[in-house]
Amino acid sequence: MPQLNPAPWFTILIFSWMIFLIVIPPKVMAHTFPYEPTPQSAEKPKTDSWNWPWH
């Protein structure tokens, strides 16, 4: 039964994991976003209360 021969499939497995672990991460980490998020201030903005007549 040829599918039980691990020689070609083990090599394919090793090369595919080498691609996943060596080639792809630098490409993903080099990705830049078109709009950098701006940091927000720590203090909360002042909100005005509603002056509705509650009848």
N, C-alpha and C positions, 0 to 999 in steps of 0.2 A: 504494500500500500504506500504509494509515493507521498501522500500527505503527512505521513508520520516521520518523514525524513526532515530533521530540523535544520539541516545545513542551509538551504536557501532562505527559509523563513526567518531564521534567527539573524541572518545578515541583514535582511530587509528591516526587521524590527530594530536592530541596533542603528542602522543608518537613518531610519525615520525618527528615532528618538534623538539622535545627534542633530538632526535638522531642527527639531522642536526645541532643544535645549541650547543650541549654539547659534543658529542662524536667525531664528525668529525673534527672540527677546531683544536684541539690539535694535531691530527694526521697529518693534513696538515701543521701546523706550525712547526712540528718537522722534516719535510722533509729537508734533506741536499742535496746540489748539489755536484756532484763528483769533479767539478772543480770550485773553487772560482774565480770570475772575479778579475783581477788585476786593480787597479785604474790607469788611465792614467794621465800623467802630463798635466798641464794647458797650457804650451807653445806649439805652433805649430811647427812641424818639418820643417826644412829648406828644401825647394825644389829648385832644380836647374832648370834654364830656358833652353829651347831647343834652340840649335844653328843651326837651319835649314835655309838653304838659300831659302828665299821666292821670287821666280821669277815671 
